């Protein structure tokens, strides 16, 4: 195992700067997941680490050794690509053993490593088959096994599950999570799927346009996003963002007005001053909005809207609601959904779960502590 460090690393292709002065510490024995939209530079970073691309500037260290001039074969890394890239004429055993034969290891050593990796991946009964006789998930396990037998300093995964259907993806995600705990080897994992990132990562690095927007543990990024980009990218489904205007301060709350003219009262931390001349953005996760029924009492803020789309998934569902001004909100319900398009609904917002961002999308409040919403704030919200 080894740590991987990128110091002021940049990468340009002709006039285009793809990676912009990146500093990143990938801890020894941990899984670091790079996420972001297509074209953000996450796969380029992986290729820079393994030596398939040369950095335009900066240093790449593996185990405290600068490897800028070290060829890919000498870096002690194993990479698993999106494509399985198995040799079709070779058996599973031969595919997994190929790199070890090239290194001229003894036959008994090769056999021991291959069978051990096959056992870990639960494909020992498939070692005599050829790739055409395997399912997609089995082929991906062979590709991972081919990396495991090399006993690398670190594993690099470049969207290894993107070619699989949704059922196999869930299964392989579970298998990879177990494999991570079993091997305890440094891993760098590239994906655009935030569910994979939240499941596998010890640390998530969110990228956009060649720069790192935020890095931290999965829950840290979920609970304390630094801007609206991270807030919308981490979480399923994405956070609702609505433009709001500051109205006034009450004794222990601040009142903001939505474009629909409805108002929300938020209990915020001390020491922050707001201006009526500035614009703000309110962030609310779909799971932190409740649909009120009948005469239910909700200790918080209420909004009214019309259901535009209902997604009933059985044990849970999503409701898309349009407010009176045309603003849209998504609500995640932990139950079967009875509401249908065209129905009028009243939404309850958990005030202590809201986020606030400035006009540029930067977080004003990144961490919201769990605390009961006091009665006086609830009354203020109801009487606005």
HELIX and SHEET records of a PDB file:
HELIX    1   1 UNK A   42  UNK A   50  1                                   9    
HELIX    2   2 UNK A   72  UNK A   74  5                                   3    
HELIX    3   3 UNK A   92  UNK A  102  1                                  11    
HELIX    4   4 UNK A  107  UNK A  120  1                                  14    
HELIX    5   5 UNK A  124  UNK A  126  5                                   3    
HELIX    6   6 UNK A  131  UNK A  133  5                                   3    
HELIX    7   7 UNK A  136  UNK A  148  1                                  13    
HELIX    8   8 UNK A  166  UNK A  183  1                                  18    
HELIX    9   9 UNK A  194  UNK A  200  1                                   7    
HELIX   10  10 UNK A  218  UNK A  223  1                                   6    
HELIX   11  11 UNK A  228  UNK A  233  1                                   6    
HELIX   12  12 UNK A  286  UNK A  288  5                                   3    
HELIX   13  13 UNK A  351  UNK A  353  5                                   3    
HELIX   14  14 UNK A  375  UNK A  382  1                                   8    
SHEET    1   A 4 UNK A  16  UNK A  26  0                                        
SHEET    2   A 4 UNK A   4  UNK A  13 -1                                        
SHEET    3   A 4 UNK A  57  UNK A  62 -1                                        
SHEET    4   A 4 UNK A  65  UNK A  66 -1                                        
SHEET    1   B 6 UNK A  77  UNK A  80  0                                        
SHEET    2   B 6 UNK A 154  UNK A 158  1                                        
SHEET    3   B 6 UNK A 186  UNK A 191  1                                        
SHEET    4   B 6 UNK A  31  UNK A  35  1                                        
SHEET    5   B 6 UNK A 203  UNK A 208  1                                        
SHEET    6   B 6 UNK A 211  UNK A 216 -1                                        
SHEET    1   C 6 UNK A 263  UNK A 266  0                                        
SHEET    2   C 6 UNK A 254  UNK A 258 -1                                        
SHEET    3   C 6 UNK A 240  UNK A 249 -1                                        
SHEET    4   C 6 UNK A 279  UNK A 284 -1                                        
SHEET    5   C 6 UNK A 355  UNK A 358 -1                                        
SHEET    6   C 6 UNK A 363  UNK A 365 -1                                        
SHEET    1   D 5 UNK A 289  UNK A 292  0                                        
SHEET    2   D 5 UNK A 344  UNK A 349 -1                                        
SHEET    3   D 5 UNK A 301  UNK A 312 -1                                        
SHEET    4   D 5 UNK A 317  UNK A 323 -1                                        
SHEET    5   D 5 UNK A 328  UNK A 333 -1                                        
END                                                                             
